[in-house]
Structures are given as structure tokens and as C-alpha cells.
Amino acid sequence: MQTCCQCGILLPMEGSGSGAPAPSLRDRKRERTRRALVDAAAALFERKGYDETTVAEIAAAADIGTRTFFSYFASKEDLARVV
């Protein structure tokens, strides 16, 4: 499995004959949540500014709990690096 160099999202493998297994449901859900966090952060940073946006607001916009945010990113700064 390859990841995007900008956002870290898992990318599908090229060619169906690669022999690599398809991503599991868990992997696909994790990627959807990660993408939701990145998208929510981008929208909030644009609207409110980075300093005025909280992790709780980003998590709520992505429809996850604040504690779950930290399963995906160590900090708001880490998330900002991929936005």
C-alpha cells in the first residue's frame, strides 16, 4: 500500500494483478476519518484561522470525539502539516 506524500492518505495499488490484498474495511474507515479530519481542518483554518481553531472544533466537524482525534494526529500542528 502506498501513501500520498502530501496528506498520508492510503492510495490504491496500480494494476489489479499486483497480488496485494485490497484494503480492509477497517483501513478504509480509518482513511475516511483521516480525510474528514483534514477536510474539516482546512475549512475551519480558512474560515476562522489556525490560531482560533481548536482540536475540539475540528473533531466535531469530522464527527468524531476529541480523544479520537489523537489516534490520527499527535497535535493540531501535525494535522496542519498535511492540510
Secondary structure as UniProt FT lines:
FT   STRAND          2..3
FT   TURN            5..7
FT   STRAND          10..11
FT   HELIX           16..18
FT   HELIX           25..48
FT   TURN            50..52
FT   HELIX           55..61
FT   TURN            62..63
FT   HELIX           66..72
FT   HELIX           76..82
//
